[in-house]
């Protein structure tokens, strides 16, 4: 396994670990009701977001099962933080990982999340040798559902009223993709820089 | 709310009752079989292990806390033969979730006994147990088990592939579930409940 090299770049994004100075951009989307509706931890005001940021700043690598790597999605050019994505190493024996993501609604619909998730899938399968990645979402979260189908993930579970979430019956979907199902070949991979300088 | 049913539960053909110390030989009769152990977390059991299993089950007759189990011996009324067991686990108190399971002696398959016994457990869960949703799980290759879940009116909610290692190989698992309103509708007069 080569050593993890961060930040990572995609066509339009830089994926890097969080910094203390990200607080304002993070507050801009993390406190929105549309975001709060589907997240596990409440971040209703700047101090709660600061608490979340403190946790995410510690998510810098996957050393042992249970660890989480959280990356800020930063737009190239204006350096704007527009969302974040995390990969949790949930099980070592069976090589399982879970992906979670949030994007500022002001920047959604432009393929940024897909770009970031694809990069994290590559990282998970190639670098961390994960066998299966899964993601969960609320049954009403149509944007997430579409995105996961778009990424080639299979719907593995559709739980109905299996728990209470924010005081209501929960409806939860699980999507998953196996190492061999992830079509790396269809992705255009950047050549290493030295090959470009001809 | 705790659940302490009055036993035995049953139908014309079957009695569901707590295990007793005298059940060890009958349990060993099927738990020693590879065909029975294949999809359970256990390997085939020795007689001593069956004695321990029975000992545990003797007190598993009520639900007071989360993850408590009711495990009942299923007996044929006509002969008094023990043909297997059914279980109900309390998975969540707040969200009123339960899980049912079963293990049956292959010798008595094909008579609808397992369906009948499992239906009694659903009635217990949704009736006196006041549960909202009951789930069941099995290996995808264990077709008799998921066929039974379908006969019980449960829906397939999950199909996990290679999400875990089970007995040294990739696991593939189904989760089925039924909600209170679905169970209630199936018990209305005029509804045909499949046996």
Interface residues (C-beta under 8 A of the other chain):
Chain A: X91 X93 X94 X96 X131 X132 X134 X154 X156 X157 X158 X159 X160 X161 X162 X163 X164 X174 X176 X178
Chain B: X92 X94 X95 X97 X132 X133 X135 X157 X158 X159 X160 X161 X162 X163 X164 X165 X170 X171 X175 X177 X179
